[in-house]
Structure formats: structure tokens, C-alpha cells
Amino acid sequence: MESLERPVSEVMTEPIRSVPPETPVSELATILLEESIGSVVVAEADGIVTKTDLLTEISSSNFTTPASELMTDPMVTVSRDADVQTAIDRMDEYEIKRVVVEDGTEAVGIVSTTDVREALTTDFDSVISMFAGATGADAEDTYECLSCGERVTAASKPGTCDACDSPVRNISMPRD
């Protein structure tokens, strides 16, 4: 299945972290730092507080502002069954970096731009490994000096030519 057609439930971060609406900024900051997360859902308030929201509030020295006054609401959400492309489209439409994943009306996860990037990177890495595997892990390539033309066969690219200390290039071609 193509990455963008995968359900968001396969790439989302779960479980979500939620806080009561009266949680002060100082406690929000502690939660985000200690748990290494980028946002919290404000329970029973249909809102979300992100690191950016928190930093904006802290910069004005308001450490007691409750989460309910700081949160973005309503939250931008996608269904647990939505595909990754739908999540990307929602983030693009609202110019945000994360969407809350819902199962019915319950928040069950968050999909961030980082989650999407990691999901796509995994596929990219598998494509690269397919090409790398075409010649085998222990295969040796032929390198040619750009100055004197001397050739050497090696498992990894030599830094420079042994004969004249000039740069080398890989001249190997896959063969059937």
C-alpha cells in the first residue's frame, strides 16, 4: 500500500496526552518538556495547546494562564480511518503541524508533520535499499582517478587516488 493511502492510525502517535482546562502554563511546560511531546489536548474543551502556543504565552511572562485560555479551538481532526494524505491536506488547509485523530468523538492520537515525514522516510529508505541491494552488500565497485585515470576496485569509495592524490569517481555499472 502506498504511504499516502495508509490509514493515519498506522502513523499517529498514541496515546494522546490530555490535561484539564484549568492546567496552568507552568505545568504545561513541564509536561511538554518531561514527556518530549509537541502538544497536549485540553480535555472536555475541544482544544489543543502546542509548544508554539506555550512559548508565545511564556514570552509575555504569563505563567498562570490556564490551558483553556491558551488552547486553539476547535481542534482540527481527522478520523482514525482517514488516510495520511487526508491528514496532510488538513494540516495544509489550516497551516498547522499536527491534527488530532478521533475515533468517533474520542481523541485517540495525534499525527504531526514529523510522523508523516518518518512514515514517508521509511518507504524512501526501502527504495534506496532495493537499489543498494541490486549489487549486493559485499559488492566491490571500480573507481577511476579524474586526473591520471588509474583504476582501483574497492568495497567503498577511496578518498583520493593512491598514485596522484586526485579525486576519484565510481565508474561501476550494474550488469545482468
C-alpha angles and dihedrals in degrees: 000000000000115000097242091052094053116109114260087236087075094057104029125109112243149225099031121227113234133183134194116263092250095058108129124233092249091059092044090055091051092050094049093047099042094044094039093229132140101219148009130213115234104231119234091002104081092233143115133213117207132191088257092055089048095048091049091054095043091051088063090051094243102143097159100051107126121239091245090065094044101044128103110238142229096027118233106239143181130198119259086242095052117111126245091255090059090053090050091049092051092049090049094046093052096032093235135133101225142029128201116241115222133197101202102316096332120101106231105165149349129241114203133183086256091056090050092047091050092049091051093042090057090058092044090052091051090052091050091048090052090057093042090049092054091083097033130252094268097041119130124222130209118242126194128203112242091216111036100017095233113157131215132180116220142153091237134026113277113230095234141345114289092217102049107004093240126137119279132212132208110249098174118130125197110251129201 
